[in-house]
């Protein structure tokens, strides 16, 4: 009888240890899954932010184009020169920060995806006014 009780006790302890091991392994798997889900969420959010930056960039370019078209119709050279300077300031104050944000987001995304960052071919300077000749 003592042998049987001893055997049952040892088996119960073994079963408990195995259950504890299984529980620990399951917790580790859950932690790994949680980290992966957080990474997927960060990738998704970063991609949405990149898309938003592209949309803002298109808005800045569209606004710039409308101003250029209006200025191009104006025959006054003084007004066109003033408008050109205003456009350059606008471009620098609105477009450059967007480009910097895009670069930062792409670097973050590349790090999350474990790859090299892409370079976007965005204009560094404002487009020429319609009335100007390209060199």
C-alpha positions as CSV (number, residue, x, y, z in Angstrom):
1,X,0.0,0.0,0.0
2,X,2.8,2.4,0.8
3,X,4.5,1.5,-2.5
4,X,1.3,2.3,-4.3
5,X,0.9,5.7,-2.5
6,X,4.5,6.6,-3.1
7,X,4.1,5.7,-6.8
8,X,0.9,7.8,-7.1
9,X,2.6,10.7,-5.3
10,X,5.6,10.6,-7.7
11,X,3.3,10.3,-10.7
12,X,1.2,13.2,-9.5
13,X,4.4,15.3,-9.0
14,X,5.6,14.3,-12.5
15,X,2.2,15.2,-14.0
16,X,2.3,18.5,-12.2
17,X,5.8,19.3,-13.4
18,X,4.8,18.4,-17.0
19,X,1.7,20.6,-16.7
20,X,3.9,23.5,-15.4
21,X,6.3,23.0,-18.3
22,X,3.5,23.0,-20.8
23,X,2.0,26.1,-19.2
24,X,5.4,27.9,-19.3
25,X,5.9,26.9,-23.0
26,X,2.4,28.2,-23.8
27,X,3.1,31.5,-22.0
28,X,6.3,31.9,-24.0
29,X,4.4,31.2,-27.2
30,X,1.8,33.7,-26.2
31,X,4.5,36.3,-25.5
32,X,6.0,35.6,-28.9
33,X,2.6,36.0,-30.6
34,X,1.9,39.2,-28.7
35,X,5.2,40.7,-29.9
36,X,4.5,39.6,-33.5
37,X,1.0,41.2,-33.3
38,X,2.4,44.4,-31.9
39,X,5.0,44.5,-34.7
40,X,2.2,43.9,-37.3
41,X,0.2,46.7,-35.8
42,X,3.2,49.1,-35.9
43,X,3.9,48.1,-39.5
44,X,0.2,48.8,-40.4
45,X,0.2,52.2,-38.6
46,X,3.5,53.2,-40.2
47,X,2.2,52.3,-43.7
48,X,-1.0,54.4,-43.0
49,X,1.2,57.3,-41.9
50,X,3.3,57.0,-45.0
51,X,0.1,57.0,-47.1
52,X,-1.1,60.1,-45.3
53,X,2.2,61.9,-46.0
54,X,1.9,61.0,-49.7
55,X,-1.6,62.5,-49.7
56,X,-0.4,65.6,-48.0
57,X,2.5,65.8,-50.5
58,X,0.0,65.6,-53.4
59,X,-2.1,68.4,-51.8
60,X,0.9,70.7,-51.5
61,X,1.8,70.0,-55.1
62,X,-1.7,70.7,-56.2
63,X,-1.9,73.9,-54.2
64,X,1.5,74.9,-55.6
65,X,0.3,74.2,-59.2
66,X,-2.8,76.3,-58.8
67,X,-0.8,79.3,-57.5
68,X,1.7,78.8,-60.4
69,X,-1.1,78.8,-62.9
70,X,-2.6,82.0,-61.5
71,X,0.7,83.7,-61.3
72,X,1.5,82.6,-64.9
73,X,-1.6,84.4,-66.1
74,X,-0.4,87.6,-64.4
75,X,1.6,89.8,-66.8
76,X,3.2,91.9,-64.1
77,X,6.9,90.9,-63.7
78,X,7.0,92.3,-60.1
79,X,3.9,90.3,-59.1
80,X,5.4,87.2,-60.7
81,X,8.7,87.7,-58.9
82,X,7.0,88.2,-55.6
83,X,4.8,85.2,-56.2
84,X,7.8,83.1,-57.1
85,X,9.5,84.0,-53.8
86,X,6.4,83.2,-51.8
87,X,6.1,79.9,-53.6
88,X,9.7,79.0,-52.7
89,X,9.0,79.8,-49.1
90,X,5.8,77.8,-49.1
91,X,7.5,74.9,-50.8
92,X,10.3,74.9,-48.2
93,X,7.9,75.3,-45.2
94,X,5.3,72.7,-46.3
95,X,7.1,70.2,-48.5
96,X,10.4,69.8,-46.8
97,X,8.9,68.7,-43.4
98,X,6.7,66.2,-45.3
99,X,9.7,64.8,-47.0
100,X,11.6,64.5,-43.7
101,X,8.6,62.8,-42.1
102,X,8.4,60.4,-45.0
103,X,12.1,59.5,-44.7
104,X,11.7,58.9,-40.9
105,X,8.7,56.7,-41.4
106,X,10.3,54.7,-44.1
107,X,13.4,54.1,-41.9
108,X,11.1,52.9,-39.1
109,X,9.2,50.7,-41.5
110,X,12.4,49.2,-42.9
111,X,13.7,48.5,-39.4
112,X,10.4,46.7,-38.5
113,X,10.5,44.7,-41.8
114,X,14.2,44.1,-41.4
115,X,15.2,45.5,-44.8
116,X,17.0,48.5,-46.3
117,X,14.9,51.7,-46.5
118,X,13.6,52.7,-49.9
119,X,14.4,56.1,-51.3
120,X,11.5,58.1,-52.7
121,X,12.1,60.2,-55.7
122,X,10.4,63.3,-54.6
123,X,11.3,66.7,-55.9
124,X,13.8,68.5,-53.6
125,X,13.0,71.9,-55.1
126,X,9.8,73.4,-56.2
127,X,8.8,72.8,-59.8
128,X,9.4,75.6,-62.2
129,X,6.7,78.1,-63.0
130,X,4.8,77.3,-66.1
131,X,6.1,80.4,-67.9
132,X,9.8,79.5,-67.3
133,X,11.9,77.5,-69.7
134,X,13.4,74.3,-68.4
135,X,17.2,74.0,-68.7
